[in-house]
């Protein structure tokens, strides 16, 4: 199996905040170092998990710059630069590229619900101008607009649009996307699973890697899963996947993401602070559920 342009385990990194809610750049650098040392081939900054809507433009750029310097070429740095504004997304992509990111993750415009030809125009305008490759981010549960298969194939023909983060949640649809891409001669276009709990179904459907949330705390286990899959040891990969699914499900569904993963990080000693409003920290009951899942996964001893 190909290792992909950006690796196989890419972590959608949380954005650490200090107790007063300000951006913790030193904490972000420490976290990025930890992720690289624990299985991450790449890091996405200022994505959904990074609370992009609550970060100012200046904060995003300072975060990109600091993490690029901290991990100094040891892993890919992918900047989340998509917004609901084409002009704003394009400008942020250019600024991120000038700082030295390896690629940009550009989400489907949210709230405005553009038609499919609007998506082609939006992503195409950014790709035309960007000096770095783009990964499209298809997450209709948050954006209220799907990148339809025919639209994705059209966009994949652009030399600068090289991959998609697939968070649609339907592996059968992922397989159809892969089939359509291959039939169009676009075998090099890469699909990354965008939902931890769908990892094995998406690998079977043609995904090349994962842009993960739970790799903050189980990155090495996920690397082990990929090693087994690459070696053709499907039963071993499945065994590893099944040991992680309960944890994946808890972290991602106990409450709105990234509340769960921020709480889990704190419990295992990764200090990342609470989310910014309108998100809040995990409640006592939510924290108890998360702690129990971590204990069952062998990541925490009993209190």
C-alpha positions, 0 to 999 in steps of 0.5 A: 500500500502506498504511504500517501503524499502526506503519510498515513496517520495525520493528526487533526491537532487540537489548538491549546489555549491557556487558562485565560483563553489565549492561544498557547503557542508553546503548548502547541509546539510541545503537542506537535513534538509529542504527536510526531514522536508518537506516530503522526506523519503529518499534522493538520492545524486549524481544522475542525478539531483545532477550533478554526472558527474561534481563531483569528487570522493572526492566531492561525498564522502564528500557529502555522509558523510556530509549529512549522519551526517546532517540527522542522520537516519531520512531519507534514504540516497542513494548514486549515485555510477553508472558510465560507468565503472564497476570497478569505480562504484564498488569501489565507491559503496564500499566507499559509503557503508563504510560511512554508506549510506543505499543503492546505486543507480546504473545507466545503463552504459552510452555512451558504450551501453553494450548489455543486457548480459553486463548489467547483468555482470555489475550490478551483479559484483557490487551487488556481492561486495556491502555491501548495497542493490542496486537500478538500474536506468533505464533512456535510454533517457540519457544512450542510453541503456534500461534495457530490461524486461527479463534482469531486471527480471534476475537481480531482482533475485539477493538478493542484487538488490532490486529495480529499478528507472523507468525513461523509460517514458512508464507506460504500460511497467512499468505494464508489468515489474511488471507483469513479476516480480510477475509471477517470484515470485519477488513480493518484488522487488520494482519499483520507478517512476523516472519521476514526471509527470508519478507518477499516471500512474506509481502508477497504474502500480505497482510502490511503490514510486517516486524518485522525482525532484520536491519534492524539492518544493512540497514534502508535497503535494506529501506526501499528494497524497500518503496518499490519494492513500494509503487510497484508495481515488483515486479521491483525489490522482488524484486531487492532481496529476492534480494540480501538473502536469503543474508544473512538466512539466515546471520544467522538460522540460523548459530546461535541468535538473537540470537547472529548479529545481535549478532555482525554488529552488532559487526562493522559497528561497532554495539557491543551486547555479547555475549548473556546466558547461557544464550546465548553469543557466536558461536564463531570458526567462526560469526563467520567465516560471518557475516563472509563473509556481510557481505562478500558483501553489501557491508557489510564490506570484506575483513579 
